[in-house]
């Protein structure tokens, strides 16, 4: 017997226009995170331009690691970070902060935090995180990614112009 899906009338009535934007960015220069302070990912961001990378809608813009959204709406932001413990001997942790500003970039607050441990010097680790951002005003709402390595350790995030070791994917889900 065939399966029949029944949806209540109006189930999606508040979903106004669906995905109208999607774009992935990546870093192209390695970045070191010396232990003890939070550092903005500024490793020369570029919109992904290889491996049949789709870009749908208007582009994000970036300056010194701070991203500006192309239009208002609800966005999902996904990040992938690949790292290596390059200084320090054993068991270090790396914290990843997804931060949003509501005042044009003067101050940022964490909207998502992820912590990853790295076992030994020269070991690699990876992490993924995501958050939702309600962009009510493109001049005021900004996004940036920060990293923090445990004191006494240095973590390096390698980069490449043809692979997305450090990446951010911005997807506009719809209107607020």
Backbone as a ProteinNet text record, in pm:
[ID]
protein_1_A
[PRIMARY]
XXXXXXXXXXXXXXXXXXXXXXXXXXXXXXXXXXXXXXXXXXXXXXXXXXXXXXXXXXXXXXXXXXXXXXXXXXXXXXXXXXXXXXXXXXXXXXXXXXXXXXXXXXXXXXXXXXXXXXXXXXXXXXXXXXXXXXXXXXXXXXXXXXXXXXXXXXXXXXXXXXXXXXXXXXXXXXXX
[TERTIARY]
84	0	89.2	64.8	147.9	129.6	235.8	235.5	174.8	83.4	22.2	62.3	115.8	154.7	45.5	-5.3	-110	-53.1	-61.4	-13.5	-132.7	-137.8	-246.4	-239.7	-354	-359.4	-287.1	-206.3	-135.4	-11	30.1	147.1	270.6	286.3	401.9	361.8	248.8	198.5	287.1	364.7	451.7	587.8	617	744	727.2	784.4	749.1	813.4	944.7	1004.5	1119.3	1150	1250.9	1392.5	1482.9	1625.1	1647.6	1704.6	1734.4	1882.8	1961.6	2104.3	2180	2293.5	2385	2524.5	2623.4	2761.1	2857.9	2968.3	3073.4	3199.2	3258.3	3385.1	3488.9	3617.6	3727.3	3848.4	3938.4	4061.9	4167	4257.1	4361.7	4501.6	4512.1	4642.5	4634.3	4739.5	4743.5	4732.4	4676.4	4665.5	4700	4787.5	4825.9	4742.4	4705.5	4633.6	4720.2	4789.2	4878.1	4792.9	4824.3	4742.4	4720.5	4598.7	4567.9	4484.3	4458.1	4373.9	4289.1	4172.3	4080.5	4125.7	4130.5	4180.5	4076.7	4050.6	3957.4	4022.2	3946.1	3993.5	4001.8	4124	4143.1	4229.5	4238.4	4329	4296.2	4280.2	4254.3	4135.6	4015.8	3893	3866.3	3813.6	3768.4	3641.7	3556.8	3441.1	3494.5	3444.3	3491.9	3469.9	3576.5	3570.3	3620.9	3634.4	3678.1	3581.5	3603.9	3524.2	3375.3	3343.7	3204.1	3127	3190.1	3128.2	3009.9	2892.1	2776.7	2775.3	2724.9	2697.4	2562.3	2468.7	2331.9	2288.3	2253.6	2209.7	2325.4	2298.9	2399.7	2508.8	2628.6	2742.9	2751.1	2805.3	2848.5	2968.6	2999.3	3123.9	3199.4	3332.1	3417.6	3527.5	3559.1	3669.4	3729.9	3857.9	3930.5	3859.3	3797.5	3731.5	3588.2	3536.9	3399.1	3314.3	3204.7	3118.5	2992	2951.5	2828.3	2732.1	2608.7	2506	2450.2	2413.4	2366.3	2223.2	2141.3	2002.1	1950.3	1838.5	1779.3	1718.8	1692.8	1632.7	1695.2	1650.8	1705.5	1812.4	1934.7	2047.3	2092.3	2130.4	2202.2	2348.3	2435.5	2579.6	2642.9	2713.9	2785	2934.2	3011.1	3156.2	3223.2	3332	3420.5	3560.2	3627.1	3762.5	3851.5	3967.4	4067.7	4190.8	4249.7	4358.1	4465.2	4583	4695.8	4762.9	4794.2	4868.6	5015	5066.9	5203.5	5301.3	5252.1	5339.9	5272.6	5350.5	5294.5	5305.5	5311.6	5342.3	5220.3	5136.6	5025	4893.9	4789.4	4650.1	4621.4	4590	4549	4404.5	4338.5	4204.7	4201.2	4107.2	4085.3	3937.5	3907.6	3769	3736.1	3618.4	3569.9	3446.3	3445.6	3334.5	3272.4	3143.1	3068.6	3003.7	3040.6	2998.5	2918.1	2822.1	2734	2738.5	2738.7	2729.6	2593.3	2533.1	2407.1	2425.8	2552.3	2580	2679.8	2676.3	2762.6	2905.3	2935.5	3068.9	3149.1	3089.7	3162.4	3186.1	3087.1	3101	3034.7	3085.3	3035.5	3002.9	2898.5	2859.2	2859	2894.4	2896.5	2754.7	2729.3	2600.7	2615.3	2738.5	2767.5	2914	2939.6	3075.6	3098.9	3218.4	3254.7	3395.9	3419.8	3552.5	3601.1	3726.7	3785.7	3919.9	3947.1	4079	4167.5	4298.3	4397.8	4500.6	4524.5	4602.5	4748.8	4823.3	4967.8	5014.2	5138.6	5197	5196.1	5158.4	5146.2	5025.7	4938.1	4811.8	4713.4	4623.7	4520.2	4384.5	4294.5	4156.8	4067.7	3940.9	3845.6	3720.4	3647.8	3522.7	3424	3296.3	3187.6	3092	3034.5	2932	2840	2725.6	2631.5	2549	2490.1	2402.3	2303	2199	2103.4	2123.3	2114.8	2131.3	2010.6	1944.2	1830.3	1883.4	1898.4	1953.9	1838.4	1820.2	1712.2	1759.1	1890.4	1947.6	2089.5	2118.2	2249.3	2362.1	2331.2	2435	2475.9	2383.7	2410.7	2450.2	2392.9	2417.3	2540.4	2643.4	2770.2	2803.9	2893.2	2932.3	3083.6	3141.4	3283	3307.1	3420.7	3461.8	3589.1	3595.8	3714.1	3761.7	3891.9	3950.7	4030.6	4041.1	4115.2	4188.6	4321	4401.3	4438	4445.4	4482.2	4616.2	4627	4749.8	4868.1	4981.8	5102.1	5107.3	5008.8	5001.8	4975.1	5015.8	4980.5	4910.7	4798	4722.6	4726.4	4760.5	4763.8	4645.9	4575.6	4467.5	4521.8	4553	4609.3	4503	4546.3	4454.1	4507.7	4422.6	4457.9	4362	4409.9	4323.2	4235.4	4258	4174.4	4099.8	4117.8	4045.7	3993.3	3877.9	3815	3844.2	3966.9	4002	3927.1	3925.1	3846.5	3737.4	3612.7	3506.3	3386.8	3316.2	3188.3	3089.4	2972.8	2867	2748.8	2707.1	2594.8	2475.5	2363.3	2242.3	2126.3	2065.8	1947.2	1827.4	1764.2	1652.7	1519.5	1505.9	1380.6	1368.5	1254.3	1227.7	1201.4	1227.9	1202.1	1053.4
-116.5	0	123.8	221.5	341.4	428	497.3	586.3	719.4	769.7	899.4	993.2	1109.8	1209.3	1314.6	1339.1	1438.7	1550.5	1672.6	1789.4	1878.4	1927.7	2018	2144.3	2197.7	2322.1	2431.2	2507.1	2618.4	2579.1	2454.3	2410	2493.8	2532.8	2612.7	2755.8	2802.1	2933.3	3048.3	3032	3139.6	3138.7	3036.7	3027.8	3103.5	3225.5	3318.2	3292.7	3263.6	3251.9	3153.1	3077.3	2972.9	3023	2930	2962.4	3049.4	3167.4	3260.1	3294.5	3234.4	3265.2	3151.3	3112.8	3016.4	3041.5	3045.5	3069.9	3016	2954.8	2904.1	2989.2	3022.3	3094.8	3005.5	3028.3	2953.4	3044.6	3002.5	3077.6	3024.4	3112.4	3074.8	3090.4	3128.6	3143.2	3078.8	3004.9	2943.4	3051.8	3013.5	3107.7	3036.9	3100.5	3046.9	3111.2	3028.8	3074.9	3043.5	3148	3130.3	3129.3	3036.6	3014.7	3136.3	3145	3245.7	3362.8	3377.5	3489.3	3449.1	3509.1	3483.3	3564.2	3499.1	3562.7	3544.7	3651.8	3647.6	3572.4	3484.2	3417.9	3522.5	3559	3658.1	3602.6	3470.7	3404	3419.8	3541.1	3571.6	3491.7	3534.1	3467.2	3490.9	3389.2	3402.3	3319.9	3364.7	3282.8	3160.6	3042.8	2919.4	2928.1	2899.6	2917.5	2795.9	2681.6	2559	2445.6	2331.4	2211.8	2232.8	2301	2326.9	2393.1	2487.2	2553.5	2637.8	2605.8	2689	2815.4	2919.7	3042.4	3089.2	3102.5	3130.2	3260.7	3360.2	3488.6	3586.6	3700.6	3805.5	3758.1	3814	3769.2	3831.7	3753.1	3806.1	3895.3	3985.5	4060.6	4038	4051.6	4026.1	4129.5	4175.2	4267.2	4234.5	4198.5	4165.9	4060.1	3963.3	3853.9	3881.9	4000.5	4036.4	4027.1	3950	3925.9	4009.6	4062.2	4138.9	4061	4050.8	3976.2	4060.7	3995.5	4071.1	4122.4	4060.7	4104	4056.9	4111.9	4071.2	3931.1	3866.6	3734.1	3646.8	3522.3	3423.7	3343.5	3340.9	3269.7	3155.6	3047.3	2940.5	2956.1	2955.5	2965.3	2835.9	2766.4	2642.9	2668.6	2612.8	2625.7	2489.9	2472.9	2357.8	2411.1	2357.2	2402.1	2278.8	2284.9	2178.5	2237.9	2169.4	2230.1	2128.7	2183.6	2099.9	2166.3	2086.1	2136.3	2148	2272.3	2293.3	2333.6	2368.2	2404.7	2362	2303.9	2244.5	2093.3	2023.2	1880.4	1791.5	1799	1704.4	1773.5	1711.2	1745.8	1894.9	1954.1	2094	2100.4	2211	2230.1	2354.3	2354.8	2467.9	2501.9	2628.7	2675.1	2753.5	2729.7	2798.1	2878.2	3007.3	3096.2	3150.6	3128.2	3190.8	3314.5	3432.4	3555.8	3645.8	3716.3	3806.5	3943.4	4046.5	4184.5	4239.8	4318.8	4386.7	4537.5	4582.9	4726.3	4766.2	4695.5	4730.6	4682	4599.1	4543.5	4602.9	4689.6	4746.6	4643	4556.4	4450	4323.6	4208.4	4079.1	3991.5	3910.5	3814.6	3674.6	3576.3	3437.5	3385.6	3327.4	3263.3	3112	3062.3	2919.3	2903.2	2802.3	2773.6	2623.6	2586.8	2446.6	2429.5	2320.6	2293.2	2157.1	2153	2029.1	2008.6	1886.8	1857.7	1797.2	1823.3	1769.4	1696.5	1569.5	1482.6	1515	1528.1	1544.7	1645.5	1692	1783.5	1720.4	1799.1	1760.7	1671.5	1647.9	1578.8	1677.5	1622.8	1702.6	1675.9	1770.9	1755	1841.6	1813.8	1892.3	1917	2019.6	2049.5	2114.4	2100.2	2160	2224.8	2336.7	2400	2478.4	2517.2	2597.1	2684	2787.1	2875.4	2940.6	2999.2	3077.6	3224	3310.1	3453.8	3523.9	3606	3685.3	3820.8	3836.7	3960.3	4057.3	4147.5	4246.7	4374.7	4394.5	4514.4	4479.3	4489.6	4448.1	4541.7	4662.4	4754	4721.2	4668.5	4642.8	4499.3	4401.1	4260.6	4212.3	4173.8	4125	3990.8	3915.2	3783.4	3769.1	3698.9	3662.9	3533.6	3471.9	3346.2	3372.9	3322.2	3340	3205.2	3197.3	3077.4	3112	3014.8	3032.2	2902.5	2909.3	2791.7	2797.7	2681.7	2672.1	2739.8	2805.9	2873.6	2776.6	2822	2739.9	2654.6	2666.6	2588.5	2681	2635.6	2704.2	2604.4	2646.8	2565.7	2637.3	2562.5	2618.5	2564.2	2654.6	2616	2631.5	2519.3	2526.5	2568.9	2624	2669	2633.8	2650.7	2613.5	2684.5	2722.9	2791.5	2696.5	2566.3	2472.8	2373	2382.6	2296.3	2382.3	2347.1	2426.4	2368.1	2389.5	2341.9	2421.6	2552.7	2640.2	2697.7	2671.4	2720.1	2770.2	2860.1	2911.2	2900.2	2842.4	2837.9	2916.8	3015.8	3101.4	3062.8	3030.3	2994.4	3077.1	3154.5	3232.4	3138.6	3114.7	3020.6	3082.4	3211.7	3280.7	3410.6	3472.6	3599	3574.7	3676.9	3668	3675.4
0	0	0	-88.7	-95.1	29.7	66.6	181.7	141.3	221.7	197.3	309.5	275.1	373.6	378	496.4	514.1	599.2	549.7	623	655.5	778.2	812.9	727.8	693.6	615.9	692.9	625.1	686.9	765	758.6	834.1	802.3	678.3	638.2	602.9	653.4	613.7	659.7	768.1	814.5	747.1	668.3	597.3	466.5	459.8	354.3	219	213.8	80.9	69.2	170.3	158.8	142.1	110.8	97.7	-25.5	-1	-111	-117.1	-26.1	-23.5	43.9	-14	47.3	-8	81.3	37.8	142.1	95.1	183.6	167.6	280.8	286.1	352.3	319.1	381.2	396.8	486.9	504.8	407.9	366.9	271.5	329	456.1	521.6	660.3	698.5	831.6	938.3	1052.5	1163.1	1292.6	1373.1	1502.9	1612.4	1710.7	1827.9	1948.4	1999.8	2114.7	2240.6	2330.8	2448.7	2535.4	2586.6	2686.1	2640.4	2512.2	2468.3	2348	2339.1	2229	2107.3	1990.8	1868.9	1757.5	1683.6	1570.5	1454.8	1390.6	1268.6	1158.2	1122.2	1016	904.2	893.5	800.4	653.6	607.5	468.2	415.8	449	407	259.4	191.9	53.5	35.1	-55.9	-92	-165.4	-128.7	-191.5	-342.3	-417.3	-562.7	-639.9	-572.4	-639.5	-606.8	-667.1	-639.9	-664.1	-773.6	-810.2	-697.3	-629.7	-515.2	-559.1	-507.9	-541.8	-458.1	-513.4	-440.8	-492.1	-402.8	-441.6	-376.9	-455.4	-402.9	-393.2	-331.3	-312.8	-218.6	-231.2	-152.8	-15	79.9	208.6	179.1	271.3	263	393.6	386.8	502.8	508.8	629.8	652.7	789.2	790	913.4	996.5	929.9	999.7	1041	1011	1044.4	917.9	926.7	811.6	819.3	702.8	689.1	600.9	643.8	571.8	457	344.3	227.9	239.4	326.1	342.3	477.1	518.9	645.4	632.3	745.3	746.9	853.9	859.3	951.4	877.2	932.1	871	961	899.5	969.3	930.1	1029.8	1006.5	1056.8	967.8	1002.8	990.9	1083.8	1075.5	1092.3	1020.6	1035.2	1058.8	1159.6	1193.2	1209.4	1146.7	1150.6	1216.2	1313	1389.2	1426.1	1460.3	1502.5	1621.5	1722.6	1838	1797.2	1792.1	1743.4	1852.7	1969.9	2080.3	2209.8	2298.2	2419.4	2402.4	2509.5	2498.6	2495.8	2594.6	2599.6	2632.6	2592.8	2617.8	2633.3	2525.3	2523.9	2478.7	2509.9	2457.1	2369.3	2275	2186.2	2193.2	2215.4	2221.6	2095.4	2043.2	1923	1961	1927.1	1959.5	1830.9	1813.4	1705	1768.1	1718.5	1785.4	1692.2	1751.7	1678	1744.3	1661.2	1707.9	1666.8	1753.9	1721.7	1714.2	1726.5	1726.1	1617.5	1505.9	1393.1	1405.3	1503.4	1518.3	1632	1714.3	1828.5	1937.2	1960.7	2059.6	2006.4	2050.8	2004.9	2125.5	2112.1	2214.8	2154.5	2234.8	2187.7	2169.9	2053.6	2029	2028.3	2009.6	2018	2058.7	2142.1	2190.1	2177.8	2129.4	2116.8	2171.8	2241.8	2299.3	2250.6	2204.4	2153.4	2221.8	2266.3	2321.9	2213.7	2225.9	2134.2	2219.5	2189	2276.1	2292.6	2184.8	2191.8	2087.9	2106.3	2009.7	1870.5	1770.9	1630.1	1600.4	1699	1672.6	1609.8	1528.9	1463.3	1527	1515.7	1561.5	1472.5	1476.4	1399.3	1480.5	1442.8	1511.6	1417.1	1450.3	1374.4	1473.6	1435.2	1516.8	1424.8	1476.9	1397.6	1490.6	1434	1510	1413.8	1469.3	1391.5	1426.5	1325.1	1344.7	1283.5	1363.1	1316.1	1270.2	1141.1	1084.7	1059.6	1153.2	1143.6	1075.3	1069.8	1009.6	965	835.2	784.2	826.9	868.8	917.8	1060.6	1138.6	1280.5	1311.6	1243.1	1275.7	1198.7	1272.5	1214.8	1277.9	1212	1260.9	1252.9	1351.5	1344.4	1421.1	1389.9	1450.4	1529.6	1653.5	1737	1788.7	1815	1872.9	1996.8	2086.6	2211.6	2241.5	2250.7	2285.4	2432.9	2494.2	2635.2	2660.5	2773.3	2811.4	2808.2	2754.5	2744.7	2619.8	2530.8	2408.1	2288.8	2172.1	2047.3	1956.6	1903.1	1808	1674.1	1568.3	1433.1	1354.5	1288.6	1197.7	1055.9	988.9	854.2	753.1	644.3	540.4	403.9	303.4	167.9	72.7	-42.5	-139	-219	-206	-281	-191.9	-59.1	34.4	148.7	200.1	306.1	444	493.9	627.7	735.1	721.1	808.6	719.2	752	664.3	743	679.9	728.4	613.3	638.9	539	592.7	515.9	551.8	464.9	526.9	453.4	506.4	417.4	457	449.2	563.1	570.7	532.2	549.8	517.5	592	578.6	647.4	795	873.2	1016.9	1044.3
[MASK]
++++++++++++++++++++++++++++++++++++++++++++++++++++++++++++++++++++++++++++++++++++++++++++++++++++++++++++++++++++++++++++++++++++++++++++++++++++++++++++++++++++++++++++++++

